[in-house]
Amino acid sequence: MRHPRVKPEHRPHRLDDGTIRIGGGVYGLAAEITDPRGWVWAALELMDGRREIEEIVRGLCRKFVDISARQARTVVGALVESGYVENAHRTAPPELTESEILRYERNRAFFRHVDLTPREHGWEAQMRLKSARALVVGLGGTGGHTAWSLVAAGVGAVHCVDDDVVELSNLNRQVLYDEGDVGAPKVEAALRRLRAVNSSVSVTGQRRRVRSQEELAQLVEGFDVLALCADEPRGPDGVRVWASRVCGRRRIPWAGGGYSGPLVTVGVYGPGGACYECLRAGEEARLPAGTPVDLGGPGVSAPSAGLSGQFTAHAVLALLTGVPAVSPGYVTGVNLIDPGHHVYVRHEPRPGCPTCG
């Protein structure tokens, strides 16, 4: 990093006792640094993007007679490696066009805020998205929002699969369709909308119902991630189990969103974490006998479907970019009638599980 500068989202603050808080204010607090001699604060002030590292080191040595050049380099190096600092004189990679740079600038700002790994130019996450291939199965309330977000975010190729037609009852929450689409195949209407959102993304699709684990295995070949937004068939041998087994064997990460009335959740799975079947077994063992753990049902609003899809899309983007870092094998979500109820479930893989154990 040649010209370090503190990221604007992580502007530091100094308290009366000399402690430095860095990481984005009250709700973005990420680190506290004890700085009894003032070395760290002085280094942060010098990191304005106009100085190279050695200039900052010399500036510290001029200001403090009790700091050696070696100590100054250690302070500056630790701040650079912390992830709260970026290279001010960065340039976007040539693989991105001018229109892509303009379109995805807010993406870059988001990833810059969240990512604490030192990067060369800050567009690394976007480049991963551009080269990625995502499969979206199901284009209903969850799937429509998921597909829209993946296309808008710049995932290079998004392939959509659904067998249904648009019905009037879909229009209370399914974002890709309007009244003129009633009676048309969902995938046809969805492709028109999605291609109009982002012409730089390859958006493809097929009208197809996934009827077996073998069919799903054929579909996922060649994709980097699966967004499972279909909920049928349900049950202990249903589509989520198929996804768990198929993706587990191929080491393909996947996310599956769902809702049950006001409860909105997403499950995130992949190498290194418990599979869906292990997570389900862990919940069944924890809950009173007979308590259902499946999500689903007719109760859904536009906000609950939208949240379900956006949670799923966020999980997919994180799985593809590594920003934020995701440790798969959990379910998270919210309860829309209880703001204090945050869902978070994680269990260890079962010993001997053929998928993840």
Backbone torsions as a table, in degrees:
resi	resn	phi	psi	omega
1	MET	NA	118.2	-169.8
2	ARG	-88.1	-46.3	-178.0
3	HIS	-123.2	83.0	-175.2
4	PRO	-68.5	143.5	178.0
5	ARG	-145.7	137.4	176.9
6	VAL	-65.6	132.4	179.1
7	LYS	-59.9	138.9	-177.8
8	PRO	-59.5	-31.0	178.8
9	GLU	-70.9	-16.7	-175.5
10	HIS	-116.3	32.6	-179.7
11	ARG	-54.3	125.4	-175.6
12	PRO	-77.9	156.5	175.4
13	HIS	-130.1	143.4	-179.5
14	ARG	-112.7	124.9	179.5
15	LEU	-85.1	169.5	-176.5
16	ASP	-60.4	-31.4	-178.6
17	ASP	-84.6	4.5	178.6
18	GLY	93.6	-9.1	178.1
19	THR	-66.0	139.1	179.2
20	ILE	-105.9	129.8	173.0
21	ARG	-107.7	129.4	-178.3
22	ILE	-138.3	136.2	178.4
23	GLY	138.0	9.6	169.7
24	GLY	111.7	28.0	174.8
25	GLY	85.7	-165.5	-171.8
26	VAL	-59.7	-49.2	-174.5
27	TYR	-87.3	-11.2	177.8
28	GLY	-110.4	15.7	-176.7
29	LEU	-54.7	123.7	-177.5
30	ALA	-122.1	-25.0	-176.5
31	ALA	-156.2	147.8	170.3
32	GLU	-122.4	132.9	-176.7
33	ILE	-120.2	123.7	173.4
34	THR	-79.7	126.6	-171.9
35	ASP	-136.0	67.7	-173.5
36	PRO	-63.2	-29.0	-177.2
37	ARG	-97.1	-7.7	179.3
38	GLY	82.6	6.2	-177.7
39	TRP	-63.8	-45.0	-174.8
40	VAL	-66.4	-44.3	-179.2
41	TRP	-62.2	-41.2	179.0
42	ALA	-64.0	-39.5	178.2
43	ALA	-64.3	-40.7	179.1
44	LEU	-64.4	-38.4	177.9
45	GLU	-65.4	-34.5	179.2
46	LEU	-75.4	-19.8	-179.2
47	MET	-83.4	72.8	-178.9
48	ASP	-107.9	7.2	179.0
49	GLY	88.4	-4.8	-178.4
50	ARG	-100.7	-9.4	-174.9
51	ARG	-119.3	143.7	171.4
52	GLU	-79.8	167.8	-174.3
53	ILE	-58.0	-44.3	-178.4
54	GLU	-66.4	-31.0	175.0
55	GLU	-65.5	-39.1	178.1
56	ILE	-65.4	-42.1	177.8
57	VAL	-59.5	-46.7	179.5
58	ARG	-64.2	-36.8	178.0
59	GLY	-63.3	-39.9	176.6
60	LEU	-64.4	-42.5	-179.1
61	CYS	-65.6	-34.4	177.2
62	ARG	-69.3	-36.6	-175.6
63	LYS	-78.3	-32.6	-176.0
64	PHE	-122.1	118.1	-179.3
65	VAL	-75.3	-17.0	-176.0
66	ASP	-96.4	10.3	178.7
67	ILE	-112.4	134.9	177.0
68	SER	-89.1	164.6	177.9
69	ALA	-61.0	-37.2	179.2
70	ARG	-64.6	-44.0	178.3
71	GLN	-64.4	-39.6	179.5
72	ALA	-63.0	-41.8	178.1
73	ARG	-65.0	-35.1	178.3
74	THR	-64.3	-44.1	178.5
75	VAL	-61.4	-49.8	-178.2
76	VAL	-64.3	-42.4	179.9
77	GLY	-62.6	-40.2	179.4
78	ALA	-64.3	-38.9	178.7
79	LEU	-67.6	-41.5	178.5
80	VAL	-61.2	-43.1	-178.1
81	GLU	-75.8	-11.6	-177.3
82	SER	-68.5	-23.8	-177.5
83	GLY	93.0	-4.4	179.3
84	TYR	-91.1	3.1	-175.8
85	VAL	-123.0	143.7	178.0
86	GLU	-126.9	167.4	175.6
87	ASN	-84.6	115.8	-175.6
88	ALA	-66.8	-32.5	-176.1
89	HIS	-98.3	43.7	179.7
90	ARG	-81.7	153.8	173.7
91	THR	-126.9	146.5	179.7
92	ALA	-68.6	148.1	179.9
93	PRO	-65.8	148.6	-177.1
94	PRO	-66.0	-16.5	179.7
95	GLU	-69.0	-16.4	178.3
96	LEU	-96.3	131.4	177.5
97	THR	-77.1	166.8	178.4
98	GLU	-60.5	-39.8	179.9
99	SER	-68.2	-35.1	177.1
100	GLU	-67.7	-39.1	178.0
101	ILE	-61.8	-42.8	178.3
102	LEU	-67.6	-43.9	-177.6
103	ARG	-63.5	-41.3	-170.9
104	TYR	-101.9	12.8	-179.1
105	GLU	-58.8	-39.1	179.0
106	ARG	-71.1	-33.0	171.6
107	ASN	-57.0	-49.0	-177.4
108	ARG	-59.8	-40.3	179.1
109	ALA	-64.2	-38.4	177.2
110	PHE	-64.0	-50.7	-179.7
111	PHE	-62.8	-36.3	178.1
112	ARG	-61.3	-39.6	179.7
113	HIS	-66.7	-42.9	-172.1
114	VAL	-84.1	-34.3	-171.8
115	ASP	-81.6	122.7	178.6
116	LEU	-108.7	21.4	173.0
117	THR	-98.4	126.2	178.9
118	PRO	-56.6	131.8	-177.3
119	ARG	-124.4	161.5	-178.7
120	GLU	-75.8	-44.5	-175.2
121	HIS	-137.9	-5.1	176.1
122	GLY	86.5	-4.3	179.6
123	TRP	-102.3	10.1	-175.2
124	GLU	-59.8	-43.7	-179.3
125	ALA	-63.3	-42.0	179.4
126	GLN	-64.6	-36.2	177.6
127	MET	-65.8	-36.0	176.4
128	ARG	-64.9	-40.8	177.9
129	LEU	-63.3	-41.6	-176.7
130	LYS	-61.8	-32.3	-178.2
131	SER	-93.6	2.2	-173.0
132	ALA	-90.6	156.0	176.3
133	ARG	-125.3	121.6	-176.9
134	ALA	-118.0	139.2	176.2
135	LEU	-108.2	126.0	177.3
136	VAL	-113.6	117.0	179.0
137	VAL	-107.6	113.9	-177.6
138	GLY	102.6	123.0	-176.6
139	LEU	-122.0	39.2	176.5
140	GLY	-87.8	-141.9	-177.5
141	GLY	-61.9	-47.6	178.8
142	THR	-72.1	-48.8	-173.3
143	GLY	-65.8	-35.6	179.9
144	GLY	-64.1	-46.2	178.1
145	HIS	-66.3	-38.4	179.0
146	THR	-62.8	-50.7	-178.3
147	ALA	-60.6	-42.7	179.1
148	TRP	-59.2	-45.3	-177.4
149	SER	-66.2	-40.1	-179.9
150	LEU	-64.8	-40.7	178.5
151	VAL	-68.2	-45.2	-180.0
152	ALA	-62.8	-34.0	-178.2
153	ALA	-76.2	-15.4	176.3
154	GLY	97.4	22.9	171.8
155	VAL	-61.3	129.1	-168.5
156	GLY	-58.4	-40.9	-179.5
157	ALA	-139.5	127.4	179.1
158	VAL	-126.0	120.6	-179.6
159	HIS	-111.6	127.2	-173.8
160	CYS	-112.6	137.9	-178.4
161	VAL	-130.3	127.4	176.0
162	ASP	-163.7	148.6	-178.1
163	ASP	-110.6	-8.7	-171.6
164	ASP	-84.4	167.4	171.3
165	VAL	-108.0	159.6	-179.4
166	VAL	-74.7	130.6	176.3
167	GLU	-117.4	156.6	-179.0
168	LEU	-59.5	-35.0	-179.1
169	SER	-68.9	-13.7	177.4
170	ASN	-75.2	-23.0	-165.9
171	LEU	-75.9	-4.3	177.0
172	ASN	-77.9	-10.4	-177.3
173	ARG	-153.4	-6.5	-174.7
174	GLN	-97.8	108.4	-162.4
175	VAL	-74.8	-19.1	-173.8
176	LEU	-86.5	-2.2	-171.6
177	TYR	-126.6	156.0	173.1
178	ASP	-133.6	-176.1	-174.4
179	GLU	-60.4	-30.8	179.6
180	GLY	-70.3	-13.0	-179.6
181	ASP	-92.6	-6.4	-177.1
182	VAL	-58.3	127.6	-178.1
183	GLY	94.9	-15.1	-179.5
184	ALA	-88.1	153.3	174.3
185	PRO	-59.5	134.4	-178.8
186	LYS	-57.9	-42.4	-174.1
187	VAL	-64.1	-34.4	179.4
188	GLU	-67.2	-46.5	179.4
189	ALA	-65.6	-39.6	-178.9
190	ALA	-63.6	-42.8	-179.2
191	LEU	-62.3	-38.9	178.0
192	ARG	-61.6	-46.4	-178.0
193	ARG	-66.1	-46.3	-174.9
194	LEU	-66.7	-39.1	178.9
195	ARG	-66.7	-28.7	177.7
196	ALA	-75.0	-21.3	179.5
197	VAL	-73.6	-42.5	-173.7
198	ASN	-152.2	102.6	-176.4
199	SER	-75.7	-11.9	179.8
200	SER	-85.6	-5.2	178.2
201	VAL	-100.2	139.5	174.2
202	SER	-83.1	108.2	-179.3
203	VAL	-109.7	116.6	-179.8
204	THR	-127.8	170.1	179.9
205	GLY	-171.1	169.7	176.7
206	GLN	-150.7	144.4	176.6
207	ARG	-85.8	109.5	-172.8
208	ARG	-161.6	140.6	173.2
209	ARG	-103.4	130.6	178.7
210	VAL	-82.1	115.2	-172.1
211	ARG	-108.9	-6.3	-177.8
212	SER	-158.3	164.5	176.5
213	GLN	-62.8	-35.0	-179.9
214	GLU	-66.2	-39.5	178.2
215	GLU	-65.6	-40.2	178.2
216	LEU	-64.9	-38.0	178.1
217	ALA	-60.3	-38.8	177.9
218	GLN	-66.4	-39.2	-176.9
219	LEU	-66.2	-40.3	-171.9
220	VAL	-77.4	-11.2	-178.5
221	GLU	-57.8	128.5	176.3
222	GLY	90.4	-2.6	-179.4
223	PHE	-102.8	153.5	-179.1
224	ASP	-89.7	-20.5	-175.6
225	VAL	-159.5	151.5	176.5
226	LEU	-117.9	129.5	168.5
227	ALA	-104.6	104.3	-177.8
228	LEU	-90.4	106.1	-176.7
229	CYS	-117.5	12.7	173.6
230	ALA	-101.2	147.0	-177.8
231	ASP	-119.8	10.2	179.3
232	GLU	-129.0	143.5	-1.9
233	PRO	-73.4	150.8	179.2
234	ARG	-90.0	-177.8	170.2
235	GLY	95.8	-178.4	-174.9
236	PRO	-66.4	-14.4	176.5
237	ASP	-124.3	32.3	-175.1
238	GLY	-92.0	-164.8	-170.3
239	VAL	-66.4	-30.7	178.9
240	ARG	-70.2	-36.0	175.2
241	VAL	-66.0	-41.7	176.9
242	TRP	-58.1	-47.1	-179.2
243	ALA	-61.7	-42.1	-179.7
244	SER	-59.9	-45.6	-176.6
245	ARG	-73.4	-44.5	-178.5
246	VAL	-64.2	-50.4	-177.5
247	CYS	-70.5	-33.4	178.4
248	GLY	-63.4	-41.9	-179.5
249	ARG	-69.4	-30.8	-178.9
250	ARG	-96.0	0.1	-178.9
251	ARG	56.0	43.6	176.1
252	ILE	-104.3	121.0	177.6
253	PRO	-67.8	152.2	178.6
254	TRP	-150.7	158.5	177.4
255	ALA	-134.6	141.9	179.1
256	GLY	-133.8	118.5	-179.3
257	GLY	-95.9	158.5	177.9
258	GLY	-164.4	169.7	178.2
259	TYR	-149.1	149.6	174.3
260	SER	-139.4	94.7	-172.5
261	GLY	61.0	-126.0	-177.6
262	PRO	-81.1	-6.3	-179.3
263	LEU	-88.5	119.3	-176.7
264	VAL	-121.8	125.9	-176.4
265	THR	-140.0	166.1	170.4
266	VAL	-141.2	137.8	173.7
267	GLY	-103.5	137.7	-176.0
268	VAL	-124.1	122.6	-172.2
269	TYR	-133.9	154.0	178.5
270	GLY	168.5	179.9	-179.9
271	PRO	-54.9	134.4	178.1
272	GLY	97.8	-5.0	-179.4
273	GLY	-134.8	170.7	178.5
274	ALA	-64.0	142.6	177.3
275	CYS	-79.8	173.8	-179.0
276	TYR	-58.7	-42.9	-177.7
277	GLU	-66.2	-37.2	177.6
278	CYS	-69.2	-39.7	178.4
279	LEU	-65.0	-42.8	178.5
280	ARG	-62.8	-44.6	179.7
281	ALA	-62.9	-39.4	178.0
282	GLY	-63.2	-39.7	178.0
283	GLU	-69.5	-41.3	179.7
284	GLU	-62.5	-34.8	178.8
285	ALA	-72.2	-29.4	-177.1
286	ARG	-81.5	-34.1	-174.5
287	LEU	-86.1	159.6	174.9
288	PRO	-57.6	146.5	-177.7
289	ALA	-54.6	134.6	177.1
290	GLY	89.8	-4.5	179.9
291	THR	-74.6	122.6	-179.3
292	PRO	-72.3	145.2	177.5
293	VAL	-117.0	-1.8	177.1
294	ASP	-74.0	144.2	170.5
295	LEU	-97.1	156.9	177.6
296	GLY	141.7	174.3	-179.3
297	GLY	126.8	169.1	-173.2
298	PRO	-78.1	-15.0	-175.4
299	GLY	-77.7	107.8	179.8
300	VAL	-156.8	142.3	175.9
301	SER	-117.7	172.1	176.9
302	ALA	-58.7	-44.6	178.4
303	PRO	-64.1	-40.9	-177.8
304	SER	-68.7	-38.3	175.6
305	ALA	-66.6	-40.4	179.6
306	GLY	-63.7	-44.0	177.8
307	LEU	-61.9	-42.5	179.1
308	SER	-58.2	-47.2	-179.9
309	GLY	-67.9	-38.7	-178.7
310	GLN	-72.6	-36.2	173.2
311	PHE	-59.8	-42.3	-179.7
312	THR	-65.3	-44.9	179.7
313	ALA	-62.8	-42.4	178.9
314	HIS	-60.6	-42.0	178.1
315	ALA	-62.5	-42.6	-180.0
316	VAL	-63.1	-44.7	179.6
317	LEU	-62.7	-38.7	178.1
318	ALA	-67.0	-40.0	178.4
319	LEU	-63.8	-36.4	-178.6
320	LEU	-76.1	-36.4	-172.9
321	THR	-100.0	-24.2	-171.3
322	GLY	78.1	11.4	-179.9
323	VAL	-129.3	113.9	-7.2
324	PRO	-69.9	160.8	179.4
325	ALA	-62.6	129.5	-176.1
326	VAL	-115.5	128.4	171.2
327	SER	-102.6	101.2	-170.2
328	PRO	-63.1	168.1	177.2
329	GLY	101.6	43.2	-178.8
330	TYR	-150.8	163.6	171.7
331	VAL	-123.0	133.9	177.4
332	THR	-135.5	160.0	-179.6
333	GLY	172.5	-169.6	-177.3
334	VAL	-136.1	160.0	173.5
335	ASN	-113.9	114.5	-171.9
336	LEU	-70.3	-12.6	176.3
337	ILE	-103.4	2.4	179.3
338	ASP	-143.2	90.4	-176.4
339	PRO	-57.9	-21.1	179.7
340	GLY	-87.9	-0.7	-176.8
341	HIS	-98.1	97.5	176.1
342	HIS	-101.0	122.6	-179.7
343	VAL	-82.4	128.8	171.5
344	TYR	-151.8	117.9	-176.8
345	VAL	-130.1	129.7	175.1
346	ARG	-145.3	137.2	177.3
347	HIS	-135.7	156.9	176.6
348	GLU	-76.3	150.8	174.7
349	PRO	-59.7	145.5	175.3
350	ARG	-71.6	140.1	176.7
351	PRO	-57.3	129.5	177.0
352	GLY	81.0	8.4	178.8
353	CYS	-60.7	127.3	-178.3
354	PRO	-69.0	-17.2	-178.8
355	THR	-91.5	-45.7	-173.4
356	CYS	-132.8	-10.3	-173.3
357	GLY	-75.5	NA	NA
